[in-house]
Amino acid sequence: MQWSHRRLATNVLVIGTGGAGLRASIELAERGIDVLAVGKRRRHDAHTSLAAGGINAALATTDPEDSWQQHAADTITESYGLADPEVVEVVTRGAARGIEDLERWGMPFARDADGRISQRFFGAHTYRRTAFAGDYTGLEIQRTLVRRAGELHVPVLDTVYVTRILTAHGRVFGAYGFDVTDGTRVTIHADAVILAAGGHTRIWRRTSSRRDENTGDSWRLAVLAGARLRDAELVQFHPSGILEPEEAAGTLVSEAARGEGGILRNALGERYMERYDPQRMELSTRDRVALAGYTEISEGRGTPHGGVYLDVSHLPREQVLERLPRVYRMMLDLQMLDITTTPMEVAPTAHYSMGGVRVAAADHATEVDGLYVIGEAASGLHGANRLGGNSLIELLVYGRITGEAAADFATASDAPRRDAGAVAEAAHEVDRALGLGTPLAADAARQESARRLQREVRDLMSAHAGVVRSEDGLTEGLRRLGEVEGRSGDVVAHPDIAGYDDLAHAFDLQGSLLAARATLESALVRRETRGAHNRSDHPETDRALRVNLVWSPDRGVEAEQVPPVPDEIASLRRDDDSVAGKLVE
């Protein structure tokens, strides 16, 4: 069968059209670099649009004592010592500029009476430094970036699924994929590639990610190109995902609900955070609040649907409608529940990949020449616990910096050597997923469904690598994963007149399998409890494991030392690396 084939060329290819990818594309366009952004989801509906609560920067408008150094200290403290201090400094120093960029492009931040940007508390921040736009912050940022990219005439193809980053002799020269609407093959030649395609939290059963996003495909693309992963085991479980309806289970109730004064109670009516963090209560770190909810539920004090109650009904109705409009509307739409009068049932949900591709702190370059990774696909900022509000500012800061670095690389280096064999291999991979070139008898024996196997991955990860983990559980998870991997070779996609989503699901599954293996193998090696990584068989923190775990298929898990923290940041840190107040099995 002959397939239509589209061939494109650009200086810099950006894979991903969420906030990180668009910010990088904007930087490239403003510098006069030929850029092409591709994504598999409509740009207005990128995952960034779901980020609700806010974006961090030490503007010191509400609390004059705040500083970038204190923001950095809070970030490193909440990372349980695993964040890269240089990455933290880059982000916190550059945060104010990121906010200024958004302001210049028309971002509608909430403002105080004097016109200054409003800032509110988020969990574990020393000061109020989280700027916001109601609880639609991510959506407004995405709209602002889409609008600015449009003003700069950035070409965006948001129906392209990239299956391979193309490399030759250790350097990228483009990417290969297909159009999800009509199956057209797409080859894109580029001098540099920026990967901004998200994380892997969809491989858990209850997750804040929607279907067909954050399936680990960014990790797979980077690893197959020759990069490595770092901190794969460190996954943030947000304390408040909804439980009903089933198809929306895990959808996030923003941390803004607690930031505005929401209270957590168990089925007995107890405000249980008094047992886990009596000083910070509901504004404790995400890992502690999530583990507290998990413990209440597992010990039998949960709600009828297996959660806990998050209550904002004691707050003035006007405050809820003004500060939490998205949560208010979502609960009405999904459950016909009025949060101004009735508590919400929530439970921990897989929310954020704190690990990702191993990158250089200065510019987020990888070990592959010409390949850069930004946003949730990258690692370095968050360590073992992400400070709420840091992800949005990270994508703005590194989107700008990495865009600049990729521009310099693309213009200063010779054109990359292309490899026809790499393109042929990528094409064969898609052919095989479609069952092309396979004898009919053999094809008939391949009866596995990508959707069904994806569900099995989510089940085993939820059972064996959730909020609390153990040696036996992780080992069993790897055994079950091996069985799914063995069956994945029998998946054949069957596109139809509606499009090529089935082919996308087959590649989503491949990304999920790789991400699950990296997570399980790394979690086995981290025999301690640190941040969001809770080992019931190793409930204490091991100082010897204050290291980053780096994973690759060929070399397995390797430990790397975390660089020292500069004195001006270290002097502001709270001594909060202990597991005091954390209950584990």
Secondary structure, 3 states (H helix, E strand, C coil): CCCCEEEEEEEEEEECCCHHHHHHHHHHHHCCCCEEEECCCCHHHCHHHHCCCCEECCCCCCCCCCCHHHHHHHHHHHCCCCCCHHHHHHHHHHHHHHHHHHHHCCCCCCECCCCCECEECCCCCCCCCEECCCCCHHHHHHHHHHHHHHHCCCCEECCEEEEEEEEECCEEEEEEEEECCCCCEEEEEEEEEEECCCCCHHHCCCECCCCCCCCCHHHHHHHHHCCCEECCCCEEEEEEEECCCHHHCCCECCCHHHHCCCEEECCCCCCCHHHHCCCCHHHCCHHHHHHHHHHHHHCCCCCCCCCEEEECCCCCHHHHHHHCHHHHHHHHHHHCCCCCCCCEEEEEEEEEECCEECCCCCCCECCCECEEECHHHECCCCCCCCCCCHHHHHHHHHHHHHHHHHHHHHHHCCCCCCCHHHHHHHHHHHHHHCCCCCCHHHHHHCCECHHHHHHHHHHHHHHHCCCEECHHHHHHHHHHHHHHHHHHCCECCCCECCECHHHHHHHHHHHHHHHHHHHHHHHHHCCCCECCEEECCCCCCCHHHCEEEEEECCCEEEEEECCCCCHHHHCCCCCCCCCCCCCCC
